[in-house]
Amino acid sequence: MNTPIHIPTMAELSAQGVQPEILFWVGCAGSFDERARRVTKAFAKILCKAEVSFAVLGSEEGCTGDPAKRAGNEFLFQMQALTNIETLNNYGITKIVTACPHCFNTLRNEYPSLGGKYEVLHHTQLLKQLLEEGRLRVEGGIFKGKRITFHDPCYLGRGNGEYEAPRALLEKLEAEIVEMKKNRAHSFCCGAGGAQMFKEAEKGTAEINNVRAEQALQVCPEIIVTACPFCNTMLTDGVKNQQKTIVPVMDIALLIEQAEDL
């Protein structure tokens, strides 16, 4: 079903004197990248299905500053961060969810020292909470029995210690989870972190995303699942470069949306 939904902005709700339960931080990729925008829409539909009161900042949302900081431009990072913090604090935001581990890590770990103290969740963590609270139900569906491998995004896993929430969701879908040799704390980067997403590759013997894609294909998955827009792009390109049968790379929110036909 493609029933249109209205996602309110904080400005709209503030004018009505309403405070949502949670702010959905969309992020640059979720706003502008075509593939990531599908994840944004899917996650928004899931929140509506679970009757979560949420809003977005819309045009008031700026880049968290993660790429600038990783590239070494601390001044630009702080400018971007302080602008966002002023906006968030003006609206009295206390709880944020995002589908981007880069935004998640920056908002959670680097904004507090600049005056931005919030409860920040990755979308897989919130989805797991909603399932545990009974606000969201996922039972098997079209992914039941599918052979799926999960790639741990660096800023979700090794950076913030979250490995189980995504896998718990895959278990709810009754998928057959097959782990790559390098997983969880011993996972392998997709190659996009540290602002590498936005620069040409340096000299070396192999592209990191191609290496990781090959590691994923070695376990013969029907679907490669991740929970990061950067990882999604890098692994999709990596799979294409293997010149083998194309295995789809999907964000976990898309699986839940499709399983439930939201």
C-alpha positions in Angstrom: 0.0 0.0 0.0 1.2 3.5 -0.7 -1.1 5.5 1.5 0.2 9.0 1.8 1.1 10.2 5.3 1.6 13.6 6.8 4.8 14.1 8.8 4.5 17.3 10.9 7.5 19.6 11.5 8.4 20.8 14.9 7.4 24.3 13.8 3.9 23.1 13.0 3.5 21.3 16.3 5.0 24.1 18.3 2.5 26.5 16.8 -0.2 24.2 18.1 1.3 23.9 21.5 2.0 20.2 21.0 5.2 18.4 22.0 5.8 15.1 20.2 7.1 12.0 21.9 10.2 11.9 19.7 12.1 13.9 17.1 13.0 12.0 13.9 16.4 13.2 12.8 16.4 12.5 9.1 20.0 13.4 8.2 21.6 14.5 5.0 21.5 11.1 3.3 18.0 10.4 4.4 16.9 13.8 3.0 18.8 13.8 -0.3 20.1 10.4 -1.3 17.4 8.5 -3.4 18.1 5.1 -1.8 18.2 6.5 1.8 15.0 8.5 1.2 13.2 5.2 0.8 14.5 4.2 4.2 13.3 7.5 5.6 9.8 6.9 4.2 9.7 3.3 5.4 10.7 4.2 8.9 8.2 7.1 9.1 5.4 4.6 8.0 6.5 2.2 10.7 6.3 5.0 13.4 2.8 5.9 12.2 1.8 2.2 12.3 3.1 2.0 15.9 1.3 5.2 16.7 4.4 7.0 17.8 4.0 10.8 18.1 6.9 12.2 16.2 8.0 15.2 14.1 10.9 16.3 11.9 12.8 19.6 11.8 12.3 19.9 8.0 14.3 22.8 6.6 15.5 23.7 10.1 17.6 20.5 10.2 21.2 21.0 9.3 24.1 18.5 8.9 25.3 17.3 12.3 28.8 18.2 11.3 30.1 14.6 11.3 31.8 14.8 7.9 33.5 18.1 8.7 34.8 16.8 12.0 36.1 13.5 10.5 37.8 15.5 7.8 39.6 17.6 10.5 37.6 20.8 10.3 36.7 21.2 13.9 35.7 24.9 13.4 33.0 24.0 10.8 31.8 21.1 12.9 31.2 23.3 15.9 29.4 25.9 13.8 27.0 23.3 12.4 26.6 21.6 15.8 25.9 24.8 17.7 23.3 25.9 15.2 21.5 22.5 15.5 21.7 22.6 19.3 20.1 26.0 19.4 17.2 24.8 17.3 16.8 21.6 19.3 16.9 23.3 22.6 14.5 26.0 21.5 11.9 23.3 20.8 12.6 21.6 24.1 13.7 18.3 22.4 14.7 15.6 24.8 14.5 12.4 22.7 15.8 11.8 19.1 15.8 8.9 16.8 17.8 8.6 13.6 18.4 5.9 10.9 22.0 7.1 10.4 24.7 5.8 12.7 26.9 8.8 11.9 24.2 11.2 13.1 23.5 8.8 16.0 27.1 8.9 17.2 27.6 12.6 16.8 24.3 13.6 18.5 24.8 11.1 21.3 28.5 11.5 22.0 29.7 14.8 20.7 26.8 17.3 21.2 26.6 17.0 25.0 29.9 18.9 25.5 28.5 21.7 23.4 25.2 22.0 25.3 23.1 19.4 23.4 22.1 16.7 25.9 19.4 14.4 24.5 18.4 10.7 24.6 19.5 9.5 21.2 18.4 6.2 19.7 19.3 4.5 16.5 16.2 3.4 14.5 17.0 -0.3 15.2 17.0 0.4 18.9 13.6 2.1 18.8 12.1 -0.6 16.6 13.2 -3.2 19.1 11.7 -1.2 22.0 8.4 -0.8 20.1 8.3 -4.6 19.6 9.0 -5.3 23.2 6.3 -2.8 24.3 3.8 -4.4 21.9 3.3 -1.2 19.9 4.7 -2.9 16.8 4.2 -6.5 15.7 6.3 -8.3 13.1 5.7 -11.9 12.4 7.6 -13.6 9.7 6.2 -12.4 6.4 8.0 -12.6 3.0 11.5 -12.8 4.7 10.7 -15.9 6.7 13.5 -18.4 6.1 15.4 -16.0 3.9 19.2 -16.4 4.2 20.3 -13.0 5.5 23.7 -11.6 6.6 23.9 -8.4 8.6 26.8 -5.9 8.2 27.6 -4.1 11.5 28.0 -0.3 10.8 31.1 1.0 12.6 29.4 3.9 14.4 26.6 1.6 15.6 28.6 -1.4 16.6 32.2 -0.8 17.5 31.5 2.9 18.1 28.5 2.5 20.4 28.3 -1.2 21.3 25.0 -1.9 19.7 25.0 -5.3 18.0 21.9 -7.1 19.2 19.0 -4.7 18.2 19.3 -5.3 14.5 19.7 -9.0 14.9 16.7 -9.1 17.2 14.6 -7.5 14.4 15.8 -10.1 11.9 14.9 -12.9 14.3 11.4 -11.4 14.5 11.2 -11.6 10.7 12.1 -15.4 11.2 15.0 -15.0 8.8 17.9 -17.4 8.7 20.8 -15.2 10.0 24.2 -16.2 8.6 27.1 -14.3 10.1 30.1 -13.2 8.1 33.5 -14.3 9.5 34.1 -10.7 10.6 31.1 -9.6 12.6 30.1 -7.6 15.7 33.2 -6.2 17.5 35.4 -7.8 14.8 33.4 -6.4 11.9 35.0 -4.8 8.9 34.4 -1.2 7.7 32.4 -0.5 4.5 35.0 2.2 3.6 32.8 5.3 4.1 33.7 6.3 7.6 36.0 9.1 8.6 34.6 11.3 5.7 36.1 8.8 3.2 32.7 8.7 1.6 33.3 12.1 0.1 36.9 11.7 -1.3 38.7 9.7 -3.9 40.3 6.4 -2.8 43.9 6.5 -1.8 46.5 4.1 -3.4 46.3 0.6 -2.2 45.8 -3.0 -3.3 41.9 -3.1 -3.0 38.9 -0.9 -2.3 37.5 -1.5 1.2 33.9 -1.8 0.1 34.8 -4.5 -2.5 36.6 -6.5 0.2 33.6 -6.2 2.6 31.2 -7.1 -0.2 33.2 -10.2 -1.0 33.2 -11.2 2.7 29.4 -10.9 2.7 29.0 -12.9 -0.5 31.2 -15.7 0.9 28.3 -16.8 3.2 25.9 -17.0 0.2 23.2 -14.7 1.5 19.9 -14.0 -0.4 20.0 -10.5 1.1 22.7 -8.3 2.7 21.2 -6.2 5.4 22.7 -3.1 7.1 21.4 -0.2 9.1 23.4 2.8 7.7 22.9 4.8 4.5 26.7 5.0 3.9 27.1 1.3 4.3 24.2 0.7 2.0 25.8 2.7 -0.8 29.2 1.2 -0.3 28.1 -2.4 -0.1 25.7 -2.0 -3.1 28.6 -0.7 -5.2 30.9 -3.4 -3.8 28.5 -6.2 -4.7 28.1 -4.8 -8.3 31.9 -4.8 -8.6 32.1 -8.6 -7.8 30.6 -9.4 -11.2 28.6 -12.2 -9.7 24.9 -12.6 -9.1 23.6 -9.4 -7.7 22.5 -9.7 -4.1 20.3 -6.9 -2.8 21.6 -4.7 0.0 18.7 -3.4 2.2 18.2 -1.3 5.3 16.4 -3.2 8.0 13.6 -0.7 8.1 12.7 -1.6 4.5 12.5 -5.3 5.4 10.0 -4.5 8.2 8.0 -2.2 6.0 7.7 -4.8 3.3 7.0 -7.7 5.7 4.1 -5.8 7.1 3.0 -4.2 3.8 2.7 -0.8 5.5 
